[in-house]
Amino acid sequence: MSSANPQPGLPEWLAKATDHHRQGRFKQAAENYRRHLAAHPDDAAVWTNLGVALRQVQSFRAAVACQRRAVELAPNNPVCLGNLGNVLCDLGELDEAIARHQRAVELRPNEASPRHNLAVSLREAKRFKESLEQLEQADRLGRGGSIELDRSICLLHLGEFEAGWKANERRWEAGQGQFPASSVARWRGTPFPHGS
């Protein structure tokens, strides 16, 4: 999830919207973003932030409408394009999601996040090898998010079980997950003991 930074010097209630957003109070954030947009309907950053907040409360169609408006206002903004791609992916509209993410990658080829977003959409489209290529490039640009988990899912789908499980293990080593307090034993690729 990405949000754009609203313009500095905005009303106090827009600052409250941003604070609500950061605190995970997405419904309250959405209310304040809408309030701002009533007075400033051409603010792409706030449209995309509203879309992100609506996605978090699973109002996916409304989120798409907000992200489309943001992209209409800022067609070359990779954050807006990525946010639209993310919610389209959630809805299974994968061809357009991939196209939006590809455009974001074109605009920011040296950043990990747009490539990671593209990789997720490619994975959802069952284009696992292409997804892995994007994950490798994203990893070289700067580890972030759940790259190892996404890599493990692709490898497992491709039948590369040993490599998939190793990638899954690396996500814990890379700090991309936490073991629950009462974690269970992890499989290390060895046969399970019989007759316990």
C-alpha positions in Angstrom: 0.0 0.0 0.0 1.4 3.4 -1.0 0.0 6.8 -0.3 1.0 10.1 -1.9 1.9 13.0 0.3 -0.7 15.7 0.2 0.4 19.2 -0.6 1.9 21.1 2.4 0.0 23.8 4.1 -3.4 22.2 3.8 -6.3 22.6 6.3 -6.0 21.0 9.7 -8.7 18.4 8.9 -6.6 17.1 6.0 -3.7 16.7 8.4 -6.1 14.7 10.6 -7.0 12.6 7.6 -3.3 11.7 7.1 -3.0 11.0 10.8 -6.0 8.7 10.7 -4.6 7.0 7.7 -1.2 6.4 9.4 -3.0 5.0 12.5 -5.1 2.6 10.4 -8.4 4.4 11.0 -9.3 4.2 7.3 -13.0 5.1 7.5 -12.2 8.4 9.4 -9.4 9.1 7.0 -11.8 8.6 4.0 -14.3 11.0 5.5 -11.6 13.7 5.8 -10.2 13.1 2.4 -13.7 13.5 0.9 -14.1 16.7 2.8 -10.9 18.0 1.2 -11.9 16.8 -2.2 -15.3 18.6 -2.0 -13.3 21.9 -2.0 -10.3 20.7 -4.1 -11.5 18.2 -6.6 -8.3 18.2 -8.7 -5.9 17.0 -5.9 -4.5 13.7 -7.3 -2.6 12.9 -4.1 -5.7 13.1 -2.0 -7.7 11.0 -4.6 -5.1 8.3 -4.5 -4.9 8.4 -0.7 -8.7 8.1 -0.5 -8.5 5.1 -2.8 -5.9 3.5 -0.6 -8.1 4.0 2.5 -11.1 2.6 0.7 -9.1 -0.4 -0.4 -8.2 -1.1 3.2 -11.9 -1.2 4.2 -12.5 -3.5 1.2 -14.6 -0.9 -0.7 -12.8 -2.0 -3.9 -15.1 -0.5 -6.6 -15.1 2.9 -4.8 -11.3 2.6 -4.5 -11.0 1.9 -8.2 -13.0 5.0 -9.0 -10.8 7.1 -6.8 -7.6 5.7 -8.3 -8.9 6.2 -11.8 -9.6 9.9 -11.0 -6.1 10.2 -9.5 -4.5 8.7 -12.7 -6.7 11.0 -14.8 -5.3 14.0 -13.0 -1.8 12.7 -12.8 -1.3 10.2 -15.7 2.5 9.9 -15.2 2.5 9.6 -11.4 3.8 6.1 -10.6 2.3 6.1 -7.1 -1.2 6.7 -8.5 -0.6 4.1 -11.3 0.6 1.5 -8.8 -2.3 2.1 -6.4 -4.7 1.7 -9.3 -2.9 -1.5 -10.4 -3.0 -2.9 -6.8 -6.8 -2.5 -6.4 -7.4 -3.8 -10.0 -5.3 -6.9 -9.0 -7.5 -7.3 -5.9 -10.6 -7.4 -8.2 -9.0 -9.9 -10.6 -8.7 -7.4 -13.4 -5.2 -8.6 -14.1 -4.6 -7.4 -17.7 -5.2 -3.8 -16.8 -3.4 -4.2 -13.4 -0.3 -5.5 -15.2 -0.5 -2.6 -17.7 -0.7 0.0 -15.0 2.2 -1.6 -13.1 4.3 -1.8 -16.2 3.8 1.9 -16.8 4.8 2.6 -13.2 8.0 0.5 -13.8 8.7 2.5 -17.0 8.5 5.7 -15.0 10.6 4.5 -12.0 12.8 1.6 -13.4 15.3 1.9 -10.6 12.8 1.5 -7.7 11.9 -1.8 -6.1 8.2 -1.1 -5.2 6.8 -0.7 -8.7 8.5 -3.9 -9.8 7.3 -5.8 -6.7 3.7 -4.6 -7.4 4.1 -5.8 -11.1 5.4 -9.1 -9.8 2.4 -9.7 -7.6 0.0 -9.0 -10.5 2.0 -11.3 -12.8 1.8 -14.0 -10.1 -1.9 -13.6 -9.8 -2.2 -14.0 -13.6 -0.2 -17.2 -13.2 2.7 -15.8 -15.1 5.2 -17.1 -12.5 8.4 -16.9 -14.5 7.8 -13.3 -15.4 6.9 -12.6 -11.8 10.2 -14.1 -10.6 12.1 -11.9 -13.1 10.5 -8.8 -11.6 11.1 -10.0 -8.0 14.8 -10.6 -8.8 15.1 -7.1 -10.2 13.1 -5.6 -7.2 15.4 -7.5 -4.8 18.5 -6.1 -6.5 17.1 -2.6 -6.2 16.3 -2.8 -2.5 14.7 -5.5 -0.5 11.3 -4.6 0.7 7.9 -5.9 1.4 7.3 -9.6 1.1 9.7 -10.4 -1.8 10.8 -13.7 -0.3 7.2 -14.9 0.3 6.2 -13.9 -3.2 9.3 -15.6 -4.6 8.5 -18.8 -2.7 4.9 -18.8 -4.0 6.1 -18.6 -7.6 8.7 -21.2 -7.2 6.3 -23.6 -5.5 3.8 -23.1 -8.3 6.5 -23.9 -10.8 7.2 -27.2 -9.0 10.6 -26.0 -7.7 9.9 -27.2 -4.2 13.3 -27.1 -2.6 14.0 -23.6 -3.9 10.5 -22.5 -2.9 10.9 -23.7 0.7 14.3 -22.1 0.9 12.8 -18.8 -0.2 10.1 -19.1 2.4 12.7 -19.7 5.1 14.8 -16.7 3.9 11.8 -14.4 4.5 12.1 -15.0 8.2 15.9 -14.4 8.0 15.3 -11.2 6.1 12.8 -9.9 8.7 9.8 -10.2 6.3 7.8 -12.2 8.8 7.6 -13.1 12.5 7.2 -16.4 14.1 4.2 -16.7 16.4 5.1 -17.0 20.1 4.3 -20.7 20.0 5.9 -21.5 16.6 5.9 -25.0 15.3 8.8 -26.9 13.9 9.8 -25.8 10.3 10.4 -28.3 7.6 14.0 -28.4 6.5 13.7 -30.7 3.5 14.4 -33.9 5.4 12.0 -36.8 5.7 9.7 -36.7 8.6 10.3 -39.3 11.4 7.9 -42.2 11.3 6.1 -43.8 14.3 6.3 -40.9 16.8 
